Amino acid sequence: MNPLQTIAVALAVTVAVSSCASSGAANGKGPMTDTEKGAVIGAVGGAVVGAVIADKKAKGALIGAVGGGLAGAAVGHYMDRQKQDLEKNLSKEIAAGSVRVAKLPSDIVRITMTSQTAFDTDSSDIKPGFYDTLNRLADVVVRYGKTSLTIVGHTDSRGTSQYNQALSERRARAVADYLLSKNVNPARIATVGKGETEPIATNATEEGRRQNRRVEIFVAPVRAE
């Protein structure tokens, strides 16, 4: 994705959020909440992250590393089956609200892990009790090897923005390192830290901050050239 395309996408996200906010007010529902805005930005942003990472990698090398890419109707079918297996393996966490699995545009699957399960406040050390969850997640992504994984760390707004940026990067790296230890192909993995810049809830309450302290994994299909 070149700079002009990236700018165009960013503008599209801004317009989408503004349009949704105006539409809500016009329908008498009031402006969008922080959570609703976060959902819109997250959905579009997830697709952008997947596209950017795929573009940055040497696409031919990535296709070779996963034994060939996906094409046509096989893409949607492959990603739908993977999402179903993720939901099956992570059913306990999904029922508890500590993990969410969602299908995004461009056949990207987003896995969201909250601080309730993955990390303590102000820490990038994975909680020992979360290893089992990551093991079951790794089981699926290893079996569905024709995908790239973009691991994105987030924080709440407490602390300086510089500190939070570094913390988010360490959290993303910690998850990546664990998945690598479970035989996920390193050619498939990239990490990104977003710091406090993409909240999905208000930072004015502890519950909102808990939702914002999260790691997301964007699972994107490796498409054949």
C-alpha positions, 0 to 999 in steps of 0.5 A: 500500500503506497502513501497515497492509498494509506491517506485515502484509507485514513480519510475513508475511516474518518468519513465513515465514523462521521457519517455513522455519528450523523446518521445516529443523531438524525435517527434520534439515537444520539451521537455514537458512543466511544465504543461504537466509534471504536468498533467502526475504526477497529473494523476498518483499521483491521483491514488496513493493518492486514493490507499494510503488513501483507504489502510490506512482506515480500509477497512471493516469499510469504506465499512460498513460506505457506506452501501457496496462497488462496484464490477465489471462493476458497478464500472465504471458505477457508477463513470461515472454517478457521473462524468456526474452529477458533470459536470452538477452541476458545468457547470458554473465553468467548462465553466469559467475555474475555476473548472475542472473535469477529469477521471483518471486511476482506476476509480478515478475522480479528481475535481480541484478548482483554487484559482480564485474561492476557496481562496485568495492568502495566505489564507485558508478561503473559499471565500463566493462566492464559497459556492454555488459551494461547495454546488452543489459539495456536492449535488453530492458526498452525492448522490454518497456515495460509494466513498472516498474523498481525498482532497489535498491542493497545493500552489505556490512557494512564501514563505518558503516550511514549510509555504506553506506546512502548508497553503496547509494543512489548505486549504484542511481541510477548504474544508473538514470541509465545506463538512462535514457541508453538511452531507458528511460522515466523514468516507469517507474524508481524507485530504493531503497537498502537499505545493509547491511540485506538480506544474502544471504550471510554478511559474515564472508568475502570471498566472502559480502561480494562477494555482498552488494555487489549491485544488484537490478532488480525488473521488475514488470508495469504492470497495467490498472486 
